């Protein structure tokens, strides 16, 4: 049956709206921390709390197989509303350290019902051309990630309430849109009860393991790159006596990654997901290695280089998700995506905490070299896969 034209645009917008909550707190982290009366020493914990919430959320969602047992659109909607409530709670007059951490944790927890579930909904509609569809979906995530930074660059200094209100309302609207406009897709095969043995059996599927390892390498680099791009721009400004607007520049760099995801989706239609993911890892890994040199370049070459890195660092994400869904039984797609997201975001916390620690012992312009660990692991996984021919 032909797919109605409004389906994919609805999923894309809802994914963008829901995931705008992800970095809403990160974009305004300094005024939020000042509101607690504490110093910047808790910044890395606030940055990681949403990731940790997402990890616990994906663990719960995957163990209970929620999006495989119930309507994924309804799961998406409820998750979006609950994530928006957690985000909106940041608007209280006084906020403690624990309130801030738990609000971001709760937002991350319910994002587990938005990001991987949104990809599950897309895979229920698109059996052929899923790589392109997921390119749009991950692109929407990237645009959602950049949105709070872009907003912050245009609002009056300190008036972060606008960002919290806008992202919360967007998430609620996106959830309602999915629930009303996107019914279960033609390839949705819900299961009636928990099937732990089948979920455990995913680890025996070689193609799933290879795709997952590549994804984990990609995740080591991605969120640490996003989280520490503002620091890179500040550092470049200090070293070279420039005055680039940090929020606007960060937002543009992250948003360009969304364009790369969409472009990679189209390229995958001709050359395959494997090649798009592999060469994206190679390019981003090279940027990790040469990153100290970027700080020595003239200003526009620095921004250009960081922007190309920002495109390469995320262009492989939808293609890894495509490989994961294609490797597993149709009724376990949501569980497989959620499990890989759970482990991948655990990896991202480790890299964020590592870079935070490295800022205390190295000059900032050298810390990004350590992000190369992820692409190296991912590329080696691809090479091993090619040698074994599976």
ROVEX-466582 format. One record per atom (N, C-alpha, C): residue in three letters; y, z, x. Coordinates in steps of 0.001 Angstrom, whole numbers, plus 500000, padded with zeros to 6 digits. Layout:
# ROVEX-466582
ALAYZX;...
//
This chain:
# ROVEX-466582
UNK498806500000500832;UNK500000500000500000;UNK501248500000500870;UNK502289499221500480;UNK503524499230501269;UNK504210500586501174;UNK504819500989502283;UNK505505502284502332;UNK506924502102501811;UNK507350502970500910;UNK508694502882500342;UNK509734503026501452;UNK510817502288501300;UNK511802502200502366;UNK512477503528502698;UNK512563504428501724;UNK513295505660501966;UNK512485506692502743;UNK511180506459502916;UNK510311507484503505;UNK510710507812504946;UNK510693506820505834;UNK510989507085507238;UNK512410507589507448;UNK513449506973506821;UNK514803507535506987;UNK514908508979506507;UNK514179509321505446;UNK514222510699504941;UNK513610511670505947;UNK512475511279506534;UNK511824512136507524;UNK512724512282508752;UNK513329511170509181;UNK514204511187510357;UNK515385512129510132;UNK516047511990508981;UNK517214512845508726;UNK516799514311508629;UNK515703514585507929;UNK515250515973507777;UNK514890516579509131;UNK514278515762510002;UNK513940516245511353;UNK515205516558512139;UNK516186515676512053;UNK517471515918512712;UNK518125517189512179;UNK518151517332510841;UNK518817518472510221;UNK518135519786510591;UNK516807519802510531;UNK516080521024510838;UNK516178521425512298;UNK516064520449513176;UNK516064520773514611;UNK517467520997515163;UNK518510520775514355;UNK519865521123514808;UNK519991522631515018;UNK519071523402514421;UNK519071524848514599;UNK518630525249516006;UNK517888524350516674;UNK517221524715517927;UNK518190525208518988;UNK519230524417519256;UNK520181524773520313;UNK521508525253519734;UNK521514525583518428;UNK522752526083517829;UNK523218527345518533;UNK522270528239518840;UNK522621529458519563;UNK522938529215521018;UNK522260528231521622;UNK522492527934523043;UNK523891527373523278;UNK524354526531522352;UNK525658525889522525;UNK526800526905522469;UNK526572528020521789;UNK527625529041521635;UNK527162530371522222;UNK526310530286523239;UNK525656531487523760;UNK526648532493524352;UNK527708532018524989;UNK528641532945525631;UNK529377533824524611;UNK529971533253523535;UNK530606534151522550;UNK529617535052521822;UNK528383534584521624;UNK527380535431520990;UNK527034536628521856;UNK526869536379523157;UNK526553537472524078;UNK527729538448524179;UNK528948537914524223;UNK530121538785524267;UNK530213539654523023;UNK529746539112521893;UNK529771539861520638;UNK528860541079520692;UNK527800541016521504;UNK526885542155521641;UNK527459543239522549;UNK528500542895523305;UNK529074543839524244;UNK528355543871525574;UNK527391542954525763;UNK526623542913527013;UNK527102541766527884;UNK526598541726529090;UNK526976540676530030;UNK526013539507529992;UNK526256538570530891;UNK525455537338530913;UNK524045537559531454;UNK523714538790531844;UNK522370539034532379;UNK521279538818531334;UNK521638538824530034;UNK520618538600528998;UNK520552537129528582;UNK521338536269529259;UNK521418534874528825;UNK520061534182528857;UNK519297534351529939;UNK518006533665530041;UNK517044534136528962;UNK517161535429528570;UNK516285535947527516;UNK516641535348526161;UNK517932535156525927;UNK518365534524524674;UNK517919533070524644;UNK518061532370525780;UNK517625530975525851;UNK516128530853525593;UNK515359531808526112;UNK513899531743525994;UNK513378532286524668;UNK514185533104523965;UNK513687533746522753;UNK513334532736521675;UNK514133531672521544;UNK513804530658520541;UNK512540529901520937;UNK512353529683522237;UNK511128529041522712;UNK509917529933522444;UNK510080531237522712;UNK508989532177522488;UNK508646532250521005;UNK509672532253520150;UNK509432532241518709;UNK508665531009518291;UNK509029529861518866;UNK508334528617518546;UNK506874528690518976;UNK506623529290520128;UNK505246529425520624;UNK504406530263519662;UNK504930531428519275;UNK504191532284518345;UNK504024531584517004;UNK505067530898516571;UNK504989530161515308;UNK503927529075515334;UNK503907528294516399;UNK502899527229516486;UNK501500527805516575;UNK501370528977517225;UNK500063529627517299;UNK499597530034515902;UNK500486530633515130;UNK500144531046513761;UNK499864529835512881;UNK500732528834512951;UNK500566527639512118;UNK499266526912512446;UNK498905526865513744;UNK497690526147514131;UNK496436526939513776;UNK496469528265513974;UNK495295529085513644;UNK495014529058512146;UNK496076529085511348;UNK495912529045509890;UNK495823527621509349;UNK496059526618510230;UNK495990525201509848;UNK496831524918508601;UNK498019525473508549;UNK498830525428507336;UNK499153524003506891;UNK499575523158507850;UNK499977521800507466;UNK498787520882507215;UNK497576521316507581;UNK496372520543507260;UNK495740521017505952;UNK496038522249505545;UNK495450522798504323;UNK496364522655503113;UNK497682522642503345;UNK498646522573502252;UNK499546521347502431;UNK500349521083501417;UNK501266519941501488;UNK502201520105502678;UNK502166519193503659;UNK503051519334504829;UNK504531519282504457;UNK504874518549503402;UNK506280518493502977;UNK506749519843502465;UNK505871520551501734;UNK506234521877501235;UNK506327522880502396;UNK505413522776503352;UNK505461523638504542;UNK506767523403505295;UNK507166522137505438;UNK508406521769506119;UNK509597522402505408;UNK509643522258504087;UNK510784522756503318;UNK510935524268503447;UNK509843525009503249;UNK509899526473503341;UNK510302526914504745;UNK509773526236505749;UNK510105526580507132;UNK511584526335507420;UNK512118525224506907;UNK513529524900507138;UNK514442525946506509;UNK514122526381505306;UNK514946527389504628;UNK514897528717505378;UNK513721529140505797;UNK513577530424506495;UNK514239530380507877;UNK514123529246508578;UNK514795529100509879;UNK516305529157509706;UNK516818528531508632;UNK518258528542508365;UNK518754529958508090;UNK517960530772507382;UNK518345532156507097;UNK518461532951508407;UNK517489532763509298;UNK517550533451510605;UNK518795533039511370;UNK519102531760511360;UNK520276531247512060;UNK521558531797511441;UNK521606531833510109;UNK522801532270509392;UNK523092533747509636;UNK522042534518509954;UNK522224535958510176;UNK523102536254511389;UNK523343535266512236;UNK524197535453513410;UNK525670535623513026;UNK525992535393511747;UNK527378535478511308;UNK527801536894510927;UNK526921537877511045;UNK527297539253510726;UNK528444539711511634;UNK529238540648511115;UNK530433541099511846;UNK530093541712513196;UNK529036542519513220;UNK528593543112514485;UNK527166542679514742;UNK526857542464515989;UNK525521541979516328;UNK525045542693517588;UNK523839543208517521;UNK523273543903518666;UNK522451542931519506;UNK522070543394520677;UNK521219542579521540;UNK519928542205520822;UNK519313543175520141;UNK518028542915519487;UNK518179542018518271;UNK519287542169517568;UNK519547541257516438;UNK519640539822516936;UNK520388539627518011;UNK520540538287518575;UNK519194537708519003;UNK518403538508519717;UNK517114538035520213;UNK516151537741519061;UNK516112538629518061;UNK515175538421516959;UNK515618537287516035;UNK516922537086515888;UNK517407535960515080;UNK517010534637515716;UNK517153534549517036;UNK516759533321517727;UNK515242533165517739;UNK514535534296517884;UNK513070534262517823;UNK512610533752516454;UNK513204534279515380;UNK512824533852514030;UNK513112532385513792;UNK514255531929514298;UNK514569530493514181;UNK513494529660514860;UNK513108530051516068;UNK512061529330516788;UNK510727529379516063;UNK510395530548515495;UNK509124530711514776;UNK509012529694513648;UNK510045529567512849;UNK509970528666511696;UNK510216527201512066;UNK510781526967513252;UNK510853525580513737;UNK509453525009513959;UNK508450525884514107;UNK507060525432514227;UNK506586524738512958;UNK507254525007511840;UNK506934524318510596;UNK507810523112510346;UNK508669522778511325;UNK509571521627511177;UNK509197520513512149;UNK509270520792513442;UNK509083519724514431;UNK507674519126514415;UNK506610519888514683;UNK505272519269514658;UNK504852518824513273;UNK505302519539512243;UNK504934519159510867;UNK505626517855510479;UNK506855517662510945;UNK507536516392510693;UNK506768515226511294;UNK506220515412512512;UNK505413514359513129;UNK504108514149512368;UNK503535515233511854;UNK502324515127511037;UNK502601514307509775;UNK503749514543509130;UNK504113513791507925;UNK504237512306508249;UNK504881511993509384;UNK505016510587509789;UNK503656509954510039;UNK502753510695510687;UNK501424510143510988;UNK500596509941509720;UNK500949510651508632;UNK500263510452507346;UNK500678509153506679;UNK501783508564507143;UNK502267507304506561;UNK502025506104507472;UNK501988506343508775;UNK501921505238509723;UNK500678505361510600;UNK499700504539510308;UNK498509504483511158;UNK498741503490512286;UNK499294502322511942;UNK499703501341512945;UNK501195501532513211;UNK501596501370514444;UNK503009501512514794;UNK503489502945514794;UNK502566503893514973;UNK502962505296514966;UNK503861505621516156;UNK503641504954517303;UNK504475505218518479;UNK505945504951518193;UNK506225503878517443;UNK507615503573517097;UNK508167504597516120;UNK507362504960515108;UNK507816505951514126;UNK508104507292514788;UNK507217507717515702;UNK507433508982516391;UNK508618508892517349;UNK508910507685517856;UNK510114507501518666;UNK511362507861517878;UNK511402507424516612;UNK512512507794515740;UNK512535509298515493;UNK511351509883515280;UNK511272511309514944;UNK511714512186516110;UNK511218511902517311;UNK511625512697518472;UNK513083512397518810;UNK513511511162518571;UNK514928510842518732;UNK515787511710517823;UNK515305511922516592;UNK516027512794515654;UNK516091514221516180;UNK514980514688516776;UNK514978516021517401;UNK516034516095518506;UNK516108515069519321;UNK517056515068520444;UNK518493515055519924;UNK518754514227518899;UNK520097514213518314;UNK520429515565517691;UNK519413516190517065;UNK519610517524516507;UNK519927518538517587;UNK519278518387518748;UNK519526519279519878;UNK520948519116520413;UNK521417517876520464;UNK522753517615521019;UNK523872517953520038;UNK523556517982518745;UNK524581518130517702;UNK525445519387517876;UNK524848520591518105;UNK525707521768518276;UNK526650521664519472;UNK526187521045520571;UNK527059520876521737;UNK528234519949521401;UNK527942518870520690;UNK529004517939520316;UNK529997518604519379;UNK529492519395518415;UNK530387520124517514;UNK531266521095518281;UNK530661521796519243;UNK531394522819519994;UNK532556522217520766;UNK532423520958521141;UNK533491520324521924;UNK534696519930521063;UNK534525519957519729;UNK535616519521518850;UNK536207520646518004;UNK535603521825518028;UNK536126522929517223;UNK537038523797518073;UNK537897524597517448;UNK538767525503518218;UNK537942526480519048;UNK538394526827520242;UNK537651527762521105;UNK537357529082520389;UNK536105529514520476;UNK535708530787519882;UNK535340530721518416;UNK535613529601517751;UNK535319529493516319;UNK533904528942516115;UNK532923529694516608;UNK531544529225516559;UNK530917529332515177;UNK531584530013514229;UNK531033530160512883;UNK530772528809512228;UNK531606527826512554;UNK531444526492511959;UNK530095525907512346;UNK529673526105513597;UNK528399525563514065;UNK527241526226513339;UNK527285527548513191;UNK526202528268512519;UNK526108527841511059;UNK527232527774510366;UNK527229527404508945;UNK526743525969508756;UNK527240525054509582;UNK526883523639509425;UNK525404523398509684;UNK524883523940510780;UNK523469523717511103;UNK522554524384510078;UNK522926525555509568;UNK522110526236508562;UNK522048525419507274;UNK523203524933506806;UNK523230524133505585;UNK522495522809505766;UNK522645522202506930;UNK521923520963507214;UNK520419521165507111;UNK519924522260507698;UNK518488522529507695;UNK517961522709506274;UNK518686523450505450;UNK518269523654504060;UNK518228522323503313;UNK519273521515503480;UNK519317520218502799;UNK518175519316503254;UNK517903519321504582;UNK516809518496505095;UNK515461518917504538;UNK515239520219504422;UNK513983520712503867;UNK513802520310502423;UNK514869520447501630;UNK514803520061500208;UNK514566518558500082;UNK515218517776500929;UNK515058516319500901;UNK513599515921501126;UNK512958516512502118;UNK511554516222502408;UNK510669516586501225;UNK510892517763500650;UNK510031518247499574;UNK510122517368498332;UNK511307516851498032;UNK511497516071496818;UNK511248514578497004;UNK511498514068498212;UNK511467512618498407;UNK510266512113499191;UNK509535513001499838;UNK508445512542500704;UNK507138513228500289;UNK506394512641499360;UNK505100513216498969;UNK504065513016500072;UNK502883513559499871;UNK501818513383500856;UNK501542511898501082;UNK501406511509502359;UNK501203510109502708;UNK499787509618502434;UNK499589508306502494;UNK498272507730502189;UNK497179508139503174;UNK497560508567504379;UNK496552508976505362;UNK496447510496505479;UNK497036511209504517;UNK496949512664504506;UNK495585513073503956;UNK494817513778504745;UNK493481514237504339;UNK493421515758504461;UNK493914516474503436;UNK493936517931503528;UNK492538518532503538;UNK492405519683504203;UNK491141520402504206;UNK491291521626503317;UNK490199522059502713;UNK490267523121501712;UNK490148524510502318;UNK489651524618503559;UNK489475525926504162;UNK489630525831505669;UNK489749526996506289;UNK489886527040507744;UNK488631526510508419;UNK488823525737509489;UNK487692525187510237;UNK487911525450511721;UNK487702526698512115;UNK487970527093513486;UNK487093526339514482;UNK485836526096514105;UNK484918525423515023;UNK485402524010515336;UNK485883523310514298;UNK486372521945514533;UNK487630521965515385;UNK488522522917515123;UNK489747523009515930;UNK489412523318517379;UNK488447524204517593;UNK488019524536518947;UNK487422523317519642;UNK486786522459518841;UNK486164521260519400;UNK487150520246519941;UNK488456520408519636;UNK489459519489520169;UNK489440519478521695;UNK489122520630522284;UNK489134520739523738;UNK488023519933524397;UNK487053519491523602;UNK485956518693524138;UNK486282517195524138;UNK487390516837523511;UNK487785515425523435;UNK488592515075524683;UNK488038514246525567;UNK488664513951526856;UNK490041513314526702;UNK490161512359525784;UNK491445511680525621;UNK492515512642525123;UNK492113513623524311;UNK493057514639523849;UNK493520515508525020;UNK492578515936525864;UNK492923516791527000;UNK493858516071527968;UNK493605514788528221;UNK494454514045529154;UNK495876513914528611;UNK495973513578527318;UNK497299513457526705;UNK498017514797526712;UNK497272515870526448;UNK497869517202526402;UNK498389517628527768;UNK497621517363528829;UNK498053517743530181;UNK499338516992530557;UNK499396515709530247;UNK500613514943530496;UNK501795515527529742;UNK501556515935528489;UNK502612516528527671;UNK503087517846528271;UNK502157518648528781;UNK502540519935529372;UNK503422519726530606;UNK503097518724531416;UNK503933518404532567;UNK505327517980532140;UNK505384517178531100;UNK506661516740530540;UNK507475517939530039;UNK506805518911529393;UNK507511520058528837;UNK508023521024529910;UNK507352521059531056;UNK507851521885532173;UNK509274521472532527;UNK509530520182532453;UNK510830519652532870;UNK511858519636531740;UNK511443519240530522;UNK512387518852529470;UNK513361519954529071;UNK512866521081528574;UNK513769522080528009;UNK514555522824529087;UNK513983522952530263;UNK514747523537531366;UNK515896522600531746;UNK515628521294531744;UNK516684520322532031;UNK517808520449531005;UNK517444520479529717;UNK518459520623528668;UNK519216521936528793;UNK518476523035528982;UNK519109524362529007;UNK520054524529530183;UNK519745523873531321;UNK520541524076532532;UNK521457522889532848;UNK521544521910531964;UNK522514520831532162;UNK523952521350532106;UNK524312522258531176;UNK525686522790531218;UNK526023523451532553;UNK525060524173533130;UNK525297524819534426;UNK525476523772535518;UNK524727522682535438;UNK524873521613536431;UNK526271521012536375;UNK526784520801535174;UNK528120520218535025;UNK529185521192535518;UNK529033522476535184;UNK529973523488535680;UNK529956523534537210;UNK528751523478537776;UNK528619523534539231;UNK529262522319539889;UNK529031521140539304;UNK529654519930539850;UNK531181520047539791;UNK531690520560538667;UNK533142520743538534;UNK533684521654539632;UNK532959522743539928;UNK533402523695540950;UNK533348523095542352;UNK532250522380542647;UNK532081521814543982;UNK533106520720544260;UNK533331519890543248;UNK534148518690543450;UNK535527518785542800;UNK535865520002542310;UNK537184520239541703;UNK537475519230540585;UNK536500519088539690;UNK536638518239538512;UNK536803519113537272;UNK537078518466536143;UNK537313519235534910;UNK536611518584533718;UNK535377518142533931;UNK534622517556532819;UNK534365518614531750;UNK534571518228530478;UNK534325519132529362;UNK532823519357529244;UNK532382520603529402;UNK530954520896529543;UNK530186520591528267;UNK530651521098527116;UNK529907520914525861;UNK529808519444525473;UNK530922518730525567;UNK530920517321525185;UNK530007516505526103;UNK530121516730527406;UNK529289515988528353;UNK527808516296528153;UNK527487517583527948;UNK526098517976527702;UNK525573517323526436;UNK526373517355525371;UNK525957516752524108;UNK525678515267524234;UNK526529514552524961;UNK526343513112525142;UNK525081512836525949;UNK524866513596527019;UNK523680513395527868;UNK522401513621527064;UNK522365514691526281;UNK521174514960525468;UNK521000513889524395;UNK522095513490523759;UNK522012512479522691;UNK521495511142523215;UNK521854510786524438;UNK521349509535525021;UNK519825509549525110;UNK519245510745525265;UNK517796510858525256;UNK517199510436523926;UNK517931510688522834;UNK517464510238521521;UNK517386508730521444;UNK518373508061522019;UNK518352506591522054;UNK517168506113522879;UNK516871506815523977;UNK515734506446524828;UNK514413506603524079;UNK514303507637523255;UNK513077507831522459;UNK512864506665521500;UNK513938506254520836;UNK513831505146519889;UNK513507503852520630;UNK514206503609521749;UNK513930502413522541;UNK512514502409523077;UNK512050503576523544;UNK510679503685524036;UNK509660503411522953;UNK509979503802521715;UNK509085503518520603;UNK508909502029520385;UNK510006501270520487;UNK509907499812520333;UNK509149499197521512;UNK509432499680522716;UNK508747499134523893;UNK507247499408523820;UNK506882500579523260;UNK505458500923523154;UNK504700499969522255;UNK505416499319521328;UNK504760498351520446;UNK504215497162521226;UNK504880496857522330;UNK504456495700523134;UNK503596496094524326;UNK503983497188524998;UNK503303497540526245;UNK502385498751526119;UNK502455499458525001;UNK501585500608524784;UNK502247501928525143;UNK501806502993524474;UNK502360504332524714;UNK502112504806526141;UNK500948504424526677;UNK500546504875528012;UNK501600504512529048;UNK502038503253529060;UNK502977502801530088;UNK504354503428529915;UNK504796503557528664;UNK506105504180528430;UNK506111505609528943;UNK505053506361528613;UNK504973507763529047;UNK504877507858530572;UNK504038507020531176;UNK503818507080532624;UNK505099506795533398;UNK505774505703533072;UNK506965505336533846;UNK508143506270533566;UNK508198506852532368;UNK509228507857532096;UNK509033509074532988;UNK507773509504533126;UNK507473510633534011;UNK507842510320535459;UNK507521509117535912;UNK507820508723537292;UNK509329508765537541;UNK510103508172536621;UNK511561508116536810;UNK512170509513536785;UNK511792510319535794;UNK512373511665535711;UNK511947512518536904;UNK510709512348537369;UNK510252513083538541;UNK511057512733539783;UNK511377511453539948;UNK512199511034541085;UNK513589511657541028;UNK514149511749539825;UNK515461512376539680;UNK515410513859540057;UNK514304514525539684;UNK514149515933540089;UNK514244516060541606;UNK513540515183542300;UNK513454515269543759;UNK514805514993544420;UNK515548514027543891;UNK516827513659544522;UNK518014514381543891;UNK517761515322542983;UNK518849515965542242;UNK519926516598543133;UNK519586517206544288;UNK520677517767545113;UNK521684516711545556;UNK521212515481545747;UNK522109514405546185;UNK523096514006545095;UNK522701514202543824;UNK523586513822542720;UNK524902514587542776;UNK524857515835543245;UNK526061516662543301;UNK527024516192544396;UNK526549515306545266;UNK527400514777546337;UNK528044513444545964;UNK527663512898544821;UNK528157511576544416;UNK529540511662543775;UNK530254510537543750;UNK531500510490542982;UNK531224510843541521;UNK532247511293540827;UNK532068511913539526;UNK531352511009538517;UNK531733509734538442;UNK531130508876537418;UNK529683508519537769;UNK529376508458539055;UNK527985508229539449;UNK527128509458539150;UNK527711510645539310;UNK526992511869538952;UNK526653511877537458;UNK527649511604536622;UNK527424511605535164;UNK526443510506534775;UNK526588509338535406;UNK525676508221535106;UNK524244508592535483;UNK524069509169536679;UNK522734509562537122;UNK522133510627536224;UNK522943511627535858;UNK522420512695534994;UNK522069512143533604;UNK522840511157533138;UNK522555510546531840;UNK521247509755531871;UNK521002508990532941;UNK519747508253533065;UNK518572509225533131;UNK518764510309533868;UNK517733511357533922;UNK517481511933532519;UNK518575512166531787;UNK518454512697530436;UNK517709511766529493;UNK517752510475529765;UNK517003509511528954;UNK515532509498529349;UNK515282509498530656;UNK513894509437531132;UNK513129510709530819;UNK513810511858530817;UNK513136513136530677;UNK512502513330529304;UNK512965512569528308;UNK512458512776526947;UNK511842511514526342;UNK512009510360526989;UNK511499509110526417;UNK509987509118526240;UNK509291509930527046;UNK507827509970526965;UNK507315510900525868;UNK508164511759525324;UNK507710512781524380;UNK507015512203523140;UNK507625511231522426;UNK506931510692521257;UNK505644509969521613;UNK505578509405522809;UNK504376508666523195;UNK503216509620523497;UNK503520510792524056;UNK502472511799524221;UNK501975512279522862;UNK502895512489521930;UNK502493512912520582;UNK501641511851519912;UNK501986510591520123;UNK501189509496519577;UNK499779509516520149;UNK499677509721521468;UNK498354509760522099;UNK497523510940521604;UNK498177512071521346;UNK497466513233520812;UNK496911512935519426;UNK497735512368518541;UNK497278512112517170;UNK496187511050517127;UNK496254510086518033;UNK495250509017518041;UNK493916509491518612;UNK493932510614519318;UNK492716511081520000;UNK491865512009519149;UNK492410512495518016;UNK491711513536517258;UNK491356513046515859;UNK490407513708515172;UNK490069513358513788;UNK491291513452512886;UNK491334512616511870;UNK492521512482511026;UNK492906513783510344;UNK491896514613509982;UNK492197515846509253;UNK492633516989510169;UNK492681516749511477;UNK493106517788512417;UNK494358517390513197;UNK495064516366512725;UNK496245515893513447;UNK497325516967513562;UNK497610517631512444;UNK498662518658512476;UNK498273519804513401;UNK497002520207513338;UNK496534521293514190;UNK496630520902515660;UNK496233519669515995;UNK496296519205517386;UNK497739519164517889;UNK498657518643517065;UNK500066518587517462;UNK500637519987517643;UNK500254520900516741;UNK500796522250516816;UNK500268523000518020;UNK498981522817518338;UNK498401523480519513;UNK499078522993520798;UNK499242521671520923;UNK499879521142522140;UNK501330521591522242;UNK502016521667521096;UNK503383522181521104;UNK503410523635521539;UNK502448524424521051;UNK502388525846521392;UNK502276526034522906;UNK501332525350523509;UNK501125525494524955;UNK502295524874525723;UNK502766523725525249;UNK503871523054525927;UNK505127523901525985;UNK505424524598524898;UNK506625525429524891;UNK506426526717525676;UNK505182527156525814;UNK504905528270526724;UNK505255527860528151;UNK504859526647528504;UNK505191526103529825;UNK506708526023530003;UNK507421525639528933;UNK508874525490529037;UNK509563526833529291;UNK509028527912528723;UNK509601529242528992;UNK509465529587530471;UNK508296529279531042;UNK508069529573532459;UNK509071528836533336;UNK509327527572533027;UNK510257526811533866;UNK511693527286533670;UNK512063527668532449;UNK513415528193532202;UNK513629529497532963;UNK512633530376532899;UNK512750531645533603;UNK512762531440535126;UNK511974530461535590;UNK511967530172537025;UNK513340529709537488;UNK513940528753536758;UNK515252528261537160;UNK516299529367537077;UNK516182530224536078;UNK517118531347535972;UNK517008532250537189;UNK515785532521537631;UNK515579533357538826;UNK516089532641540081;UNK515830531338540172;UNK516221530596541369;UNK517731530556541564;UNK518493530681540465;UNK519962530690540602;UNK520447531918541370;UNK519595532939541476;UNK519989534161542192;UNK519693534085543690;UNK518880533088544085;UNK518511533014545511;UNK518849531670546153;UNK519161530648545327;UNK519521529335545866;UNK520855528896545287;UNK521475527956545963;UNK522626527271545381;UNK522145526469544179;UNK522932526439543109;UNK522514525813541852;UNK522091524362542038;UNK522742523628542915;UNK522430522206543058;UNK521049521944543654;UNK520325523001544084;UNK518971522813544613;UNK517867523230543640;UNK518196523927542579;UNK517145524499541725;UNK516396523447540920;UNK517029522310540648;UNK516417521302539778;UNK515254520571540447;UNK515155520697541773;UNK514025520095542485;UNK512705520665541975;UNK512702521927541588;UNK511471522586541156;UNK510961522053539815;UNK511795521325539098;UNK511341520706537853;UNK510364519562538125;UNK510321519080539363;UNK509409517975539709;UNK507948518364539563;UNK507654519661539522;UNK506268520109539371;UNK505635519499538117;UNK506392519477537022;UNK505865518950535762;UNK505524517476535810;UNK506475516611536172;UNK506155515189536268;UNK505016514883537234;UNK504933515617538336;UNK503834515396539296;UNK502495515666538621;UNK502391516787537903;UNK501144517119537189;UNK500827516039536153;UNK501851515608535411;UNK501635514582534393;UNK501182513261534976;UNK501823512833536045;UNK501452511557536684;UNK500036511628537247;UNK499673512746537873;UNK498316512895538397;UNK497278512838537276;UNK497623513377536117;UNK496730513302534966;UNK496516511858534534;UNK497592511069534544;UNK497487509650534197;UNK496635508897535203;UNK496849509189536482;UNK496093508496537530;UNK494608508816537409;UNK494291510091537155;UNK492901510486536983;UNK492286509799535774;UNK493086509683534696;UNK492609509014533497;UNK492312507551533784;UNK493193506899534546;UNK492998505472534871;UNK491759505265535735;UNK491520506181536677;UNK490351506050537554;UNK489041506184536783;UNK489047507117535803;UNK487822507346535034;UNK487670506347533902;UNK488772505625533609;UNK488687504596532585;UNK488531505134531185;UNK489111506330530906;UNK489042506860529544;UNK490382507438529130;
//
